[in-house]
């Protein structure tokens, strides 16, 4: 997300430089305070030089910045760190939002583990160790849902192409109208021998 789309200046906001433990890593800040990361870029071409100066100065001094920013619409602390050609910002939780670990871990007793058991566990961890790969963060729920939707989509009837009318059975419109008109005309009764005699007698008289 580009931070520039939802930021505004604070009247008394100030940044604080913090020394980092090593190049390319966050300073000694507890990871429990990390919340959401953002990509920060210069908003306009006129600000690219100032942006580059701040980014490179933090990189050369092996420092990150701590500032405050307003993002939809609440103010909060943000950690700024050089990242490639830009700056990475990580929103931090407030101090009162992070609970003390003693409230949860104090009841866990200290257990003296057998050395052999500990070495076996360490060996298993070493054999399972691997470099971090973002593909490990797969959303299995989303993958399963997409699979179900695609399966249902395959069961739907396929789109039938429109049928092209055949030119073999073309009926002339004028002929059809003539046949229709002819069928609506009243039919005359057939002339029989008796009717012929009656008509002849009428002519004689």
Phi and psi restraints in degrees (value plus and minus 20) as a CYANA .aco file:
   2 UNK   PHI    -105.6   -65.6
   2 UNK   PSI      97.3   137.3
   3 UNK   PHI     -84.5   -44.5
   3 UNK   PSI     -44.8    -4.8
   4 UNK   PHI     -87.0   -47.0
   4 UNK   PSI     -39.4     0.6
   5 UNK   PHI     -96.8   -56.8
   5 UNK   PSI     -38.1     1.9
   6 UNK   PHI    -157.6  -117.6
   6 UNK   PSI      33.8    73.8
   7 UNK   PHI    -154.2  -114.2
   7 UNK   PSI     136.1   176.1
   8 UNK   PHI    -171.5  -131.5
   8 UNK   PSI     136.6   176.6
   9 UNK   PHI     -95.4   -55.4
   9 UNK   PSI     123.0   163.0
  10 UNK   PHI    -116.2   -76.2
  10 UNK   PSI     122.9   162.9
  11 UNK   PHI     -83.0   -43.0
  11 UNK   PSI     -52.2   -12.2
  12 UNK   PHI    -147.7  -107.7
  12 UNK   PSI      10.9    50.9
  13 UNK   PHI     -97.0   -57.0
  13 UNK   PSI     115.4   155.4
  14 UNK   PHI    -154.7  -114.7
  14 UNK   PSI     124.4   164.4
  15 UNK   PHI    -114.8   -74.8
  15 UNK   PSI     129.5   169.5
  16 UNK   PHI    -145.2  -105.2
  16 UNK   PSI     100.9   140.9
  17 UNK   PHI     -94.9   -54.9
  17 UNK   PSI     120.4   160.4
  18 UNK   PHI    -149.3  -109.3
  18 UNK   PSI     113.5   153.5
  19 UNK   PHI     -92.5   -52.5
  19 UNK   PSI     117.5   157.5
  20 UNK   PHI    -114.7   -74.7
  20 UNK   PSI     131.3   171.3
  21 UNK   PHI     -85.7   -45.7
  21 UNK   PSI     -62.8   -22.8
  22 UNK   PHI    -170.3  -130.3
  22 UNK   PSI     146.0   186.0
  23 UNK   PHI     -85.1   -45.1
  23 UNK   PSI     111.1   151.1
  24 UNK   PHI      63.2   103.2
  24 UNK   PSI      -8.2    31.8
  25 UNK   PHI    -149.6  -109.6
  25 UNK   PSI     140.9   180.9
  26 UNK   PHI     -93.0   -53.0
  26 UNK   PSI     137.5   177.5
  27 UNK   PHI     -93.0   -53.0
  27 UNK   PSI    -191.2  -151.2
  28 UNK   PHI     -97.1   -57.1
  28 UNK   PSI      46.3    86.3
  29 UNK   PHI    -134.7   -94.7
  29 UNK   PSI     112.0   152.0
  30 UNK   PHI     -79.5   -39.5
  30 UNK   PSI     111.8   151.8
  31 UNK   PHI     -84.2   -44.2
  31 UNK   PSI     -36.0     4.0
  32 UNK   PHI     -86.1   -46.1
  32 UNK   PSI     -39.8     0.2
  33 UNK   PHI    -105.1   -65.1
  33 UNK   PSI     -31.9     8.1
  34 UNK   PHI     -93.2   -53.2
  34 UNK   PSI     117.6   157.6
  35 UNK   PHI    -145.4  -105.4
  35 UNK   PSI     -92.6   -52.6
  36 UNK   PHI    -152.7  -112.7
  36 UNK   PSI     114.9   154.9
  37 UNK   PHI    -111.7   -71.7
  37 UNK   PSI     133.3   173.3
  38 UNK   PHI    -159.3  -119.3
  38 UNK   PSI     131.1   171.1
  39 UNK   PHI    -116.7   -76.7
  39 UNK   PSI     107.9   147.9
  40 UNK   PHI    -132.5   -92.5
  40 UNK   PSI     107.6   147.6
  41 UNK   PHI    -149.6  -109.6
  41 UNK   PSI     138.8   178.8
  42 UNK   PHI     -86.2   -46.2
  42 UNK   PSI     119.5   159.5
  43 UNK   PHI     -94.9   -54.9
  43 UNK   PSI     -60.6   -20.6
  44 UNK   PHI    -151.9  -111.9
  44 UNK   PSI     137.2   177.2
  45 UNK   PHI     -77.8   -37.8
  45 UNK   PSI     -50.0   -10.0
  46 UNK   PHI     -87.9   -47.9
  46 UNK   PSI     -42.4    -2.4
  47 UNK   PHI    -117.8   -77.8
  47 UNK   PSI     -14.5    25.5
  48 UNK   PHI     -87.2   -47.2
  48 UNK   PSI     -57.0   -17.0
  49 UNK   PHI     -87.4   -47.4
  49 UNK   PSI     -65.9   -25.9
  50 UNK   PHI     -82.9   -42.9
  50 UNK   PSI     -57.6   -17.6
  51 UNK   PHI     -83.3   -43.3
  51 UNK   PSI     -64.1   -24.1
  52 UNK   PHI     -85.6   -45.6
  52 UNK   PSI     -56.8   -16.8
  53 UNK   PHI     -83.3   -43.3
  53 UNK   PSI     -67.3   -27.3
  54 UNK   PHI     -83.9   -43.9
  54 UNK   PSI     -63.4   -23.4
  55 UNK   PHI     -82.3   -42.3
  55 UNK   PSI     -69.2   -29.2
  56 UNK   PHI     -90.8   -50.8
  56 UNK   PSI     -54.0   -14.0
  57 UNK   PHI     -85.2   -45.2
  57 UNK   PSI     -62.2   -22.2
  58 UNK   PHI     -84.3   -44.3
  58 UNK   PSI     -58.3   -18.3
  59 UNK   PHI     -87.0   -47.0
  59 UNK   PSI     -63.2   -23.2
  60 UNK   PHI     -89.4   -49.4
  60 UNK   PSI     -53.4   -13.4
  61 UNK   PHI    -109.2   -69.2
  61 UNK   PSI     -18.8    21.2
  62 UNK   PHI      35.0    75.0
  62 UNK   PSI      30.0    70.0
  63 UNK   PHI    -151.6  -111.6
  63 UNK   PSI     140.2   180.2
  64 UNK   PHI    -142.7  -102.7
  64 UNK   PSI     146.9   186.9
  65 UNK   PHI    -133.1   -93.1
  65 UNK   PSI     127.4   167.4
  66 UNK   PHI    -140.5  -100.5
  66 UNK   PSI     100.1   140.1
  67 UNK   PHI    -157.2  -117.2
  67 UNK   PSI    -197.8  -157.8
  68 UNK   PHI    -146.4  -106.4
  68 UNK   PSI     122.3   162.3
  69 UNK   PHI    -166.9  -126.9
  69 UNK   PSI     136.3   176.3
  70 UNK   PHI    -126.3   -86.3
  70 UNK   PSI      99.7   139.7
  71 UNK   PHI    -150.0  -110.0
  71 UNK   PSI      93.0   133.0
  72 UNK   PHI      10.0    50.0
  72 UNK   PSI      64.8   104.8
  73 UNK   PHI    -128.5   -88.5
  73 UNK   PSI      -0.5    39.5
  74 UNK   PHI    -111.8   -71.8
  74 UNK   PSI     125.1   165.1
  75 UNK   PHI    -100.5   -60.5
  75 UNK   PSI     122.3   162.3
  76 UNK   PHI    -177.6  -137.6
  76 UNK   PSI     142.7   182.7
  77 UNK   PHI     -97.7   -57.7
  77 UNK   PSI     126.8   166.8
  78 UNK   PHI    -158.2  -118.2
  78 UNK   PSI     119.3   159.3
  79 UNK   PHI    -121.2   -81.2
  79 UNK   PSI     109.6   149.6
  80 UNK   PHI    -132.8   -92.8
  80 UNK   PSI     111.3   151.3
  81 UNK   PHI    -162.2  -122.2
  81 UNK   PSI     115.9   155.9
  82 UNK   PHI     -80.5   -40.5
  82 UNK   PSI     117.6   157.6
  83 UNK   PHI    -164.9  -124.9
  83 UNK   PSI      90.4   130.4
  84 UNK   PHI      33.5    73.5
  84 UNK   PSI    -143.0  -103.0
  85 UNK   PHI    -112.9   -72.9
  85 UNK   PSI     -16.7    23.3
  86 UNK   PHI    -145.5  -105.5
  86 UNK   PSI    -178.5  -138.5
  87 UNK   PHI    -151.6  -111.6
  87 UNK   PSI     115.0   155.0
  88 UNK   PHI    -118.8   -78.8
  88 UNK   PSI     110.3   150.3
  89 UNK   PHI    -134.5   -94.5
  89 UNK   PSI     114.5   154.5
  90 UNK   PHI    -142.7  -102.7
  90 UNK   PSI      96.6   136.6
  91 UNK   PHI     -87.2   -47.2
  91 UNK   PSI     118.0   158.0
  92 UNK   PHI    -129.4   -89.4
  92 UNK   PSI     129.7   169.7
  93 UNK   PHI     -97.0   -57.0
  93 UNK   PSI     134.4   174.4
  94 UNK   PHI     -92.1   -52.1
  94 UNK   PSI     139.0   179.0
  95 UNK   PHI     -80.9   -40.9
  95 UNK   PSI     -57.5   -17.5
  96 UNK   PHI     -94.5   -54.5
  96 UNK   PSI     -31.5     8.5
  97 UNK   PHI    -104.9   -64.9
  97 UNK   PSI     -34.8     5.2
  98 UNK   PHI    -120.4   -80.4
  98 UNK   PSI     101.3   141.3
  99 UNK   PHI    -104.8   -64.8
  99 UNK   PSI     134.9   174.9
 100 UNK   PHI     -92.9   -52.9
 100 UNK   PSI     116.5   156.5
 101 UNK   PHI     -86.6   -46.6
 101 UNK   PSI     -46.1    -6.1
 102 UNK   PHI     -81.4   -41.4
 102 UNK   PSI     -46.6    -6.6
 103 UNK   PHI     -87.1   -47.1
 103 UNK   PSI     -37.9     2.1
 104 UNK   PHI    -135.4   -95.4
 104 UNK   PSI     -54.7   -14.7
 105 UNK   PHI    -116.3   -76.3
 105 UNK   PSI     -28.7    11.3
 106 UNK   PHI     -84.6   -44.6
 106 UNK   PSI     -48.7    -8.7
 107 UNK   PHI    -104.1   -64.1
 107 UNK   PSI     -24.1    15.9
 108 UNK   PHI    -102.2   -62.2
 108 UNK   PSI     101.3   141.3
 109 UNK   PHI     -97.1   -57.1
 109 UNK   PSI     136.1   176.1
 110 UNK   PHI    -103.2   -63.2
 110 UNK   PSI     102.7   142.7
 111 UNK   PHI    -136.0   -96.0
 111 UNK   PSI     111.8   151.8
 112 UNK   PHI    -102.6   -62.6
 112 UNK   PSI      90.2   130.2
 113 UNK   PHI    -109.4   -69.4
 113 UNK   PSI     124.5   164.5
 114 UNK   PHI     -83.5   -43.5
 114 UNK   PSI     118.4   158.4
 115 UNK   PHI     -78.1   -38.1
 115 UNK   PSI     -58.5   -18.5
 116 UNK   PHI     -84.6   -44.6
 116 UNK   PSI     -61.2   -21.2
 117 UNK   PHI     -83.4   -43.4
 117 UNK   PSI     -61.1   -21.1
 118 UNK   PHI     -86.5   -46.5
 118 UNK   PSI     -61.9   -21.9
 119 UNK   PHI     -84.7   -44.7
 119 UNK   PSI     -58.5   -18.5
 120 UNK   PHI     -83.8   -43.8
 120 UNK   PSI     -62.1   -22.1
 121 UNK   PHI     -85.2   -45.2
 121 UNK   PSI     -59.6   -19.6
 122 UNK   PHI     -84.3   -44.3
 122 UNK   PSI     -58.6   -18.6
 123 UNK   PHI     -84.1   -44.1
 123 UNK   PSI     -62.3   -22.3
 124 UNK   PHI     -82.7   -42.7
 124 UNK   PSI     -61.5   -21.5
 125 UNK   PHI     -83.3   -43.3
 125 UNK   PSI     -61.6   -21.6
 126 UNK   PHI     -84.6   -44.6
 126 UNK   PSI     -59.9   -19.9
 127 UNK   PHI     -90.1   -50.1
 127 UNK   PSI     -45.7    -5.7
 128 UNK   PHI    -112.4   -72.4
 128 UNK   PSI     -23.8    16.2
 129 UNK   PHI     -88.6   -48.6
 129 UNK   PSI     124.4   164.4
 130 UNK   PHI    -177.4  -137.4
 130 UNK   PSI     138.3   178.3
 131 UNK   PHI     -89.8   -49.8
 131 UNK   PSI     131.2   171.2
 132 UNK   PHI     -88.3   -48.3
 132 UNK   PSI     114.9   154.9
 133 UNK   PHI    -150.6  -110.6
 133 UNK   PSI     105.4   145.4
 134 UNK   PHI     -77.4   -37.4
 134 UNK   PSI     -42.8    -2.8
 135 UNK   PHI     -86.5   -46.5
 135 UNK   PSI     -35.9     4.1
 136 UNK   PHI     -87.3   -47.3
 136 UNK   PSI     -40.9    -0.9
 137 UNK   PHI    -112.0   -72.0
 137 UNK   PSI      27.8    67.8
 138 UNK   PHI     -97.1   -57.1
 138 UNK   PSI     117.3   157.3
 139 UNK   PHI    -106.9   -66.9
 139 UNK   PSI      75.5   115.5
 140 UNK   PHI     -85.0   -45.0
 140 UNK   PSI     -52.6   -12.6
 141 UNK   PHI     -83.9   -43.9
 141 UNK   PSI     -64.9   -24.9
 142 UNK   PHI     -85.0   -45.0
 142 UNK   PSI     -61.0   -21.0
 143 UNK   PHI     -81.3   -41.3
 143 UNK   PSI     -63.5   -23.5
 144 UNK   PHI     -85.9   -45.9
 144 UNK   PSI     -59.7   -19.7
 145 UNK   PHI     -85.6   -45.6
 145 UNK   PSI     -62.5   -22.5
 146 UNK   PHI     -83.6   -43.6
 146 UNK   PSI     -59.2   -19.2
 147 UNK   PHI     -82.4   -42.4
 147 UNK   PSI     -60.6   -20.6
 148 UNK   PHI     -85.4   -45.4
 148 UNK   PSI     -63.0   -23.0
 149 UNK   PHI     -85.2   -45.2
 149 UNK   PSI     -60.3   -20.3
 150 UNK   PHI     -87.0   -47.0
 150 UNK   PSI     -55.4   -15.4
 151 UNK   PHI     -85.6   -45.6
 151 UNK   PSI     -62.9   -22.9
 152 UNK   PHI     -86.8   -46.8
 152 UNK   PSI     -56.5   -16.5
 153 UNK   PHI     -84.1   -44.1
 153 UNK   PSI     -54.4   -14.4
 154 UNK   PHI     -90.1   -50.1
 154 UNK   PSI     -41.8    -1.8
 155 UNK   PHI    -105.5   -65.5
 155 UNK   PSI     -32.7     7.3
 156 UNK   PHI     -91.1   -51.1
 156 UNK   PSI     130.1   170.1
 157 UNK   PHI     -83.3   -43.3
 157 UNK   PSI     117.8   157.8
 158 UNK   PHI     -90.9   -50.9
 158 UNK   PSI     137.1   177.1
 159 UNK   PHI     -88.7   -48.7
 159 UNK   PSI     101.6   141.6
 160 UNK   PHI    -107.9   -67.9
 160 UNK   PSI     109.7   149.7
 161 UNK   PHI     -88.0   -48.0
 161 UNK   PSI     123.4   163.4
 162 UNK   PHI     -82.4   -42.4
 162 UNK   PSI     119.9   159.9
 163 UNK   PHI     -98.5   -58.5
 163 UNK   PSI     108.2   148.2
 164 UNK   PHI    -100.9   -60.9
 164 UNK   PSI     104.7   144.7
 165 UNK   PHI     -81.6   -41.6
 165 UNK   PSI     117.9   157.9
 166 UNK   PHI     -97.9   -57.9
 166 UNK   PSI     124.3   164.3
 167 UNK   PHI    -115.6   -75.6
 167 UNK   PSI     -17.1    22.9
 168 UNK   PHI     -96.3   -56.3
 168 UNK   PSI     -57.8   -17.8
 169 UNK   PHI    -124.0   -84.0
 169 UNK   PSI      27.2    67.2
 170 UNK   PHI     -98.0   -58.0
 170 UNK   PSI     105.8   145.8
 171 UNK   PHI    -123.8   -83.8
 171 UNK   PSI     112.0   152.0
 172 UNK   PHI     -89.7   -49.7
 172 UNK   PSI     109.8   149.8
 173 UNK   PHI     -85.8   -45.8
 173 UNK   PSI     -59.7   -19.7
 174 UNK   PHI     -86.6   -46.6
 174 UNK   PSI     -56.5   -16.5
 175 UNK   PHI     -88.3   -48.3
 175 UNK   PSI     -58.7   -18.7
 176 UNK   PHI     -85.2   -45.2
 176 UNK   PSI     -59.4   -19.4
 177 UNK   PHI     -86.0   -46.0
 177 UNK   PSI     -57.7   -17.7
 178 UNK   PHI     -85.7   -45.7
 178 UNK   PSI     -62.4   -22.4
 179 UNK   PHI     -86.2   -46.2
 179 UNK   PSI     -57.1   -17.1
 180 UNK   PHI     -86.5   -46.5
 180 UNK   PSI     -61.0   -21.0
 181 UNK   PHI     -86.8   -46.8
 181 UNK   PSI     -57.0   -17.0
 182 UNK   PHI     -88.4   -48.4
 182 UNK   PSI     -55.8   -15.8
 183 UNK   PHI     -92.4   -52.4
 183 UNK   PSI     -41.7    -1.7
 184 UNK   PHI    -107.3   -67.3
 184 UNK   PSI     -35.4     4.6
 185 UNK   PHI     -88.4   -48.4
 185 UNK   PSI     120.1   160.1
 186 UNK   PHI     -87.9   -47.9
 186 UNK   PSI     118.1   158.1
 187 UNK   PHI    -105.2   -65.2
 187 UNK   PSI     115.1   155.1
 188 UNK   PHI     -99.8   -59.8
 188 UNK   PSI     123.7   163.7
 189 UNK   PHI     -86.8   -46.8
 189 UNK   PSI     127.3   167.3
 190 UNK   PHI     -88.4   -48.4
 190 UNK   PSI     125.3   165.3
 191 UNK   PHI    -105.6   -65.6
 191 UNK   PSI     103.0   143.0
 192 UNK   PHI    -122.0   -82.0
 192 UNK   PSI     155.9   195.9
 193 UNK   PHI     -86.0   -46.0
 193 UNK   PSI     -57.9   -17.9
 194 UNK   PHI     -84.6   -44.6
 194 UNK   PSI     -62.7   -22.7
 195 UNK   PHI     -86.8   -46.8
 195 UNK   PSI     -51.1   -11.1
 196 UNK   PHI     -86.7   -46.7
 196 UNK   PSI     -59.7   -19.7
 197 UNK   PHI     -85.6   -45.6
 197 UNK   PSI     -62.5   -22.5
 198 UNK   PHI     -81.3   -41.3
 198 UNK   PSI     -62.5   -22.5
 199 UNK   PHI     -88.0   -48.0
 199 UNK   PSI     -54.1   -14.1
 200 UNK   PHI     -89.7   -49.7
 200 UNK   PSI     -62.2   -22.2
 201 UNK   PHI     -81.7   -41.7
 201 UNK   PSI     -56.7   -16.7
 202 UNK   PHI     -85.0   -45.0
 202 UNK   PSI     -56.3   -16.3
 203 UNK   PHI     -90.1   -50.1
 203 UNK   PSI     -54.8   -14.8
 204 UNK   PHI     -87.0   -47.0
 204 UNK   PSI     -63.9   -23.9
